[in-house]
Amino acid sequence: MTTEYTAVIPFYLGVEALGQTVNRISCIPQISEIIVVIDNPLISDSFNWQIICSKKLILLSCLVNSGPGYARNFGMDIATNDAIIFIDSGDYVSSEYIEYIDSHYSKL
């Protein structure tokens, strides 16, 4: 049985890095939900969210400058899947990486 993951991304870096990360993880079948927690609501208008169409995408705004730790906790409270993976907006995550995590997660 494959575990479905929620990817929580605290957004505090550049828009370009976030777009690349979201596009990459939207191709990973095990990730069925992507939560982007925006630390600065004014930035959300800078990104074309329409390019993500195959996943459940949730955009959340938190207190400005509340930090990535708060953003991760906020996203974790909203996540609906059994497993959560935290990804920073500049990270590279592959399907093989998720399969590796999944192989160890299923043993728990």
Stockholm file with secondary structure:
# STOCKHOLM 1.0

chainA/1-108         MTTEYTAVIPFYLGVEALGQTVNRISCIPQISEIIVVIDNPLISDSFNWQIICSKKLILLSCLVNSGPGYARNFGMDIATNDAIIFIDSGDYVSSEYIEYIDSHYSKL
#=GR chainA/1-108 SS CCCCEEEEEEECSCHHHHHHHHHHHTTCTTEEEEEEEESSGGGGGGSCGGGCCSSEEEEEECCTTCCHHHHHHHHHHHCCSSEEEECCTTCCCCHHHHHHHHHHHTTC
#=GC SS_cons         CCCCEEEEEEECSCHHHHHHHHHHHTTCTTEEEEEEEESSGGGGGGSCGGGCCSSEEEEEECCTTCCHHHHHHHHHHHCCSSEEEECCTTCCCCHHHHHHHHHHHTTC
//
